Amino acid sequence: MPDPFETLGLDPTQTALYTAVLRLHRATRTDLAQAMDGPVEKVGRQLDDLVKLGVIDEQSGEYLARHPAAALGRVIADRLDRLAEESRRIDSALGSIRSLIRDYDVGRDYQSGTFTVEMVNGADVMYESVVGIAVQSPPMELLTAVPDERTMIDFARKFAELWIDAQERKILTVHAIIPVSTLTLPGVRDQLTRVLETGGKVRTLDRVPSWFMTAGPEVAGLPPYWGGNLPDHAYNFYLIRTPIVVGMLRTLFGELWARAVPLPWGRRSDGMVQVLRLAAQGMCDDSIARQLGVSVRTVRARFADAMSELGAQSRFHAGVEAARRGWLR
């Protein structure tokens, strides 16, 4: 087995000498040379190294043992500081590598020719083109951000079936971020429930910055003007085929997704919604527990989950936020 103290900077001979100092507690160089059965000069140099490491002290020609917890704790702390600094250097190097990767991608795209940009016209073409791209390389991950109510109404009324069918056929998986205000629009909840049931994922934000999408790793959709939505431009948008733009938009989507809130539908969420609805009717914990056939502890755990999920500081705040998000409908 390797010497565990070697990691701290002590070789086996120094470890043996340190152990001898501990056992003698106070000794001269001569005493320790006899204990180590070695020349005084060599033991002296090793003692100087141990003093520099801070594991023993020297007083008037004698060497005193420090308590191992204090002595080795200091050595470990110094080692951890060096490791932390090395970790920071590694992080910096990784950051540089990421910039080099971007440069490499730019060069590759430059060599492959001009970026492919296509103007797509019409809602039907947009929804069908997504499925068409998915058919070429299934299963494709579709990431989309929707900023407005009109697009969600059109999706629920006319186009959801197309993407839901594609999910059922395992050629497409939808990940969508939508405004929380759209959850109460007619038909939206039913269609989003089907999106979830067929393998999709949906989260909400108070405000989504713009419409955009990525279809797999190499295709992106952008509006004519950033911050715009599709209906305002008659569902005209740019279809761009370049990994650099797709990578940028996927990163943006990831940032938004991390801040977004999951939909209040599903087994775990149903329990949270149930207690919030009954509490909104004025029922106490005991009454809610009897109504749902669960323990009071379970009721309180569901309240805690709801508060965490909604970012609420109190039950009242959770109720207000749940109502705003359409959970209580």
N, C-alpha and C positions, 0 to 999 in steps of 0.2 A: 504494500500500500504506500502511496506517496506521502511524504511528510506534510501534515496539514499546515504547519507553520511556514512552509516554503512559500505559500501564497502570500504571506505577510512580509516576505523579504528575508527570512531566516533560513540559512542552509542547515543541514543536519548537525554539523559541528557546533554552530552557534546555538542551536536548540539544546544540544547536550550541555553546553557551557551555561546557558540560561537556567537549565534545570539544576545544575550544580550550585549556582548562586542562590536559587530559591531554597535549596536544602540547607546550605550553610548560613543563609540569611545575611551574614556580614563576613567578608573575607578579603584578604589581600591577594595581589596577583600571584604571589608565591603559593599561598594556600590553594588557590584555584588551579594553578599549574600542577600541583601535586595531585589534586582531585581528578584532573583531566589526564594526568600522566603524559604531559607534554611540556615543551620548552616554554619558559616564562615569556620570551619575546613574542612568540606566536600567540599565546593565550592573551597577552596584553593587547595585541592588535585587535583580536576578536572582542575583548572587553570594551575597547574604545568604540567598536562598531555598535555594540549593544547599548552603550551610553547614548550614542547619536540617535539610535532608534527610539530611545526613551523607555526601554523596558527595565533598565537598572540605573541606579544612581552611584556616583563616586563622591566620597567625602574623605579628605585627608588620606588619600592612598588606599582606602578601603572601598569595597564595592558592596552596595546594599540592594537587596531585592525589593522591588516595588510590588505591591499587591497585583497578582496576575490580571484581575478584572480591569484595574486602572491602566496597567502597563499595556496589555494587549488591546484594550479598548481604544487607547490612543492610536496605536498602530493601525487598527482596523478602520478608525475614523479617517486617518490620513489616506489609507488605501481606497476607501470609499470616495473621498474627495477626488483622488486621481482618476478613479473609474468614472465618476460623474463628468469630469472634464473631458475624458476620452469619449464618453457617450455624446457630449455636446459636439465634439469634433466630428464624430461619425454622423450625427444628424446634419451638421453643416455639409459634410461630403455628400450625403444623400440628397440634400437640397440642390447641390451643384449637379448631381447626376440627373435629377429631374429636369433641370434646365437644359442639360446636354441631350436628353431624350427629346425634348421639344425641338431643339435645333436639328436633331436627326430626322424627326418627322417632317419638319419644314423642308429639309433637303430632299427627302424621299418624294414628298408631294411635288416639289419643284421639278424633279427629274421626270415624274410621271405625267407632267403637263398641267395645263390650266385647270383650276377647280371646276367641277361640273356643277352648274347652277341652273335649275329649271323652274320656271314659273308654272305653278299648278293653279287651275281655275275651277272653282265650284266645290261644294261640300261633298257631293257624291264621289267626285274624282278623288278628293282627299281621303275619305274613309276607305274607298276601294284600293287606292294606291298603297295604303299601309298594309292591307291584307296581301296585295300582290307582292310587296317586298318580303313579307313573312313567308309566303309560299316558296320563295326562292331559297331561303335558308332557315327552315324551321328547327327548333322553336325560337322565335324572335322575341326579344324583350323590347316592348314599346314603353318609353317614358314620355309622359305628356303633362304639361302644366296648362291649366285653363283659368283665365282671369275673370270671366264674365258669366252672367246668368243666361244670356241669350244662347251661347254655345252649349251650355248644359241642357237647356230646354230642347234645342234641336237634337242633341245627342239622345236624350231620353225618348223623344217622340219618333225620330226617324232612323237613327244610325246605330243605336246601341246593339241591336240584333246582330249586325254584321260582325262587330268585334267579339261579342259574346259567343257567336257561332265559331269564330276562329279560335277562341280560347278552348271551347269544347272539343275542337278537332286537334288541339295541342300544337297548333302552328304559331300561336301568338300568346304572349302574357302581357297584360296591361298594368302599368304602374302609373297612377294619376294623382296629381295634386290639384285640388279645386277649392274655391272660396267656401268657407263655412256657410255663408248665406244661401248657397244654392241647395243645401240639403232639404229645405222646406218647399222647393219648387215642385209642381205637379209631376208625378211620374219619376222623379229623380231617384228617390229612395228605392223604389222597386227595381229599377234598372241597375243601380249600383249594387244592390244586394245580389243580383244575378252575376254581376261582374266578379264579386267576391266569391260566390259559390263556384264559379268556373275557374278559379285560380288567380284572379287579379287582386291587386292591392290598391287601396285608395286612402289618401289622407287629406286633411283640410288645413287651410291657413286663413287667417282673417283677410289677408290680401295676397294675391298671387301677382308677381310683378309684370308678367307678360305671357302671351301664348308662345309655346315652343314645343318641339317634340324631338326625340331621337328614335329611330327605327333600327335597332341593331347597332353594331359598332361603326358603321360607315355612312349612315344616312341621317340627315337632320332636316327639320322643318322650322322655318323662321317666318314671322309676319313681315309685311312690307315696312312697318315701323315698329321698333322695339317698344313694348308697353301697350301695343294694340291687341285687339282680339280679331277673331276670324270674321264674324258677321259684318263688322264695320267695313271690311274690305271685300265683301261678296265672296268670302272664302277663297280669296287669292293669297297664295303664300309661296315662299321660295323653298324648293327642295334642293338641298345642298349635299353633295357626295364628297366628303373629305373627312378623314379621321380627326384632323385637328379641331375643326368646328364641333364635330360630334363629341370629342373628348371634353372640350370646354363646356358644352351644354350638359353633358352627363355629370360633370363636377358641380355645376350650378344646381342641377336637379338634386344631387345628393345633399347639398347644403340646405336646400329648401325642405327636403324630405326629413332631415334630422330635426328641423324645427316644427314640422307639421304634426297634427294630432290624428291618430287612427279613427276610423268611423266607429260609432257606438253600437255596432252590430256584431254579433258573434257570441259564443257561449259565455266567455268571461265578461264581456261588456254587457250582455243581457242582464246579468245579476246586478251590475252597477246601476243600470237604467231602472230596474225594478224598484230598488230601494229609493232612488231619487224621485221616482214618480209617486210612490206611496208617501214619502216625506212631504212632497209638495201638497198632498191632500191633508196634511196636518197630523199624520199618524206618528206615534212615538216608536222607539226601537222595539219594545216588547210587542206592540201591535203589528209592526212590520214583520217581525219574526214569526208570529202566529199566522199571519196572512200567507207568508211564503213557505211555511213549514220548515224553517231553518232555525238555528240557534241565534241568540242575540249577538254572540261573538261573531258569527258569520255576517250578520247585518252590519256590524261596526267595521268589519274588515272590508266589506264592499263599499262602505262610505269612504274608507281610507283610500281604497283603490281609485274610486271616482275622483276624489280630491287630487290625488297624484296625477291621474290621467288628464284632468282639466286644468291643472296648475292653480288650484283654488286653495285659499288659506283657511277656509271654514266651510261648514256644510251649507250655510246660506249662500256663500259665494259659489260653491259647486252647483247648487240648484239654479242660480241665475245663469251661470255659464252653460249648464246643460240645456236650459230652455233656449238660450241664444243659439246654441249649436243644433237645435232641432232634436235633441235626444228624447224629449218628453212628449213628443207628438205620437 
